[in-house]
């Protein structure tokens, strides 16, 4: 990109930052975001226009912004709340295409799991293992299809599930390949989404084939609505980071990777409470299969409302406000 074009495109943002620096009480979120974007512009200018007046101007502006932010730094009340109410939803909005791709991959894999299980009786055993299939079949015959959720102690179950959920989310973000403990980029993230989707599809067909699909949905989705949604969002966070490296746009690849990783990491950290609450539901509530249908539906629909509200509605509002 020619220097003149770069300046023309980015100058409004620099002037907006100058106005924030002149404001005696600027919005801290707007100032921080403008400072981060200025850092990206400065890195780009130093790479492609080293020694130019543009690079010198951006360097001076960055120094002024840094001094304003850190000279008399105060830890403001409500900073933690703003992270979940503003920064995470905005990161979700900026990653919406990757999240849509993650959802499509997962749902497509669920469909493959269901169709493959219906077409081949051995497919479910291949995916879930003979031990699990035999145990589930025995539980259905005994009149307690979801007995597996009652066998472990509540505390042990909650801790184990919480650890596994958080681990899976970070593996999805890092794109770790199953064949070797190394990052596989978008391929690793996509593989984890597909593997989990096929497993869910096989799991659903196992119980549907035995005539207890309604019971499966009523019990499993007490925690599954949050858990599966969080896995999809974690996969989207991983695709956000790795796709930034593959398609950096006008930024150098390392700068683009840093921007993508920053957005993705915010999403992953924001997911941790969701995974923890899903683990609490699975370990404490799901095992109570005798609870009435209306109670299960309240939890499931409440979880769905949270997922749509926090990962769709709120990001749209934050994104439109940021680009107004």
Secondary structure, DSSP 8 states (H G I E B T S, - for coil): --HHHHHHHHHHHHHHHHHHHHSTT--HHHHHHHHHHHHHHHHHHHHHSTTSHHHHHHHHHHHHHHHHHHTT----TTHHHHIIIIIHHHHHHHTHHHHHHHHHHHHHHHHHHHHHHHH-HHHHHHHH-HHHHHHHHHHHHTT-TTGGGGSS-HHHHHHHHHHHHHHHHHHHHHTB-TTSSSB-HHHHHHHHHHHHHHHHHHHHHHHHTTT-HHHHHHHHHHHHHHHHHHHHHHHHHHHHHHHHHH--TTS-HHHHHHHHHHHHHHHHHHHHHHHHHHHHIIIIITT-TTS-HHHHHHHHHHHHHHHHIIIIIHHHHHHHHHT-
